[in-house]
Amino acid sequence: QVQLVESGGGLVQAGGSLRLSCAASGRTLSSFIMGWFRQAPGKEREFVGSISWSGGPSYYANSVKGRFTISIDNVKNTVYLQMNSLKPEDTAVYYCAARGVIMASYDYWGQGTQVTVSS
């Protein structure tokens, strides 16, 4: 089992920045892919980005590429989502998720953290 706890959400003005954290625990994560997703009111959950816990390239949705960055602190077992140049359309509940590298779907999810960007 893997437990994921997100934090760092809040209210920010357009153009501002936020950093979300996802604290992971429960088992060895070196063989996991960590992902960030978001869900806006009335919309389906969408992929934001992902990174391999053991290193390697990160991937991003086109809508956030160049503005958002995912990183990992192996000592703290924490994944970060640095969000810059925020836009009102980034408003959503943001979720951290984990899956095994050979798995097609994300099996573990955090509870989500609200990000609201005001215009």
HELIX and SHEET records of a PDB file:
HELIX    1   1 PRO A   88  ASP A   90  5                                   3    
SHEET    1   A 4 GLN A   3  SER A   7  0                                        
SHEET    2   A 4 LEU A  18  SER A  25 -1                                        
SHEET    3   A 4 THR A  78  MET A  83 -1                                        
SHEET    4   A 4 PHE A  68  ASP A  73 -1                                        
SHEET    1   B 6 GLY A  10  GLN A  13  0                                        
SHEET    2   B 6 THR A 113  SER A 118  1                                        
SHEET    3   B 6 ALA A  92  GLY A 100 -1                                        
SHEET    4   B 6 PHE A  32  GLN A  39 -1                                        
SHEET    5   B 6 GLU A  46  SER A  52 -1                                        
SHEET    6   B 6 SER A  58  TYR A  60 -1                                        
SHEET    1   C 4 GLY A  10  GLN A  13  0                                        
SHEET    2   C 4 THR A 113  SER A 118  1                                        
SHEET    3   C 4 ALA A  92  GLY A 100 -1                                        
SHEET    4   C 4 TYR A 108  TRP A 109 -1                                        
END                                                                             
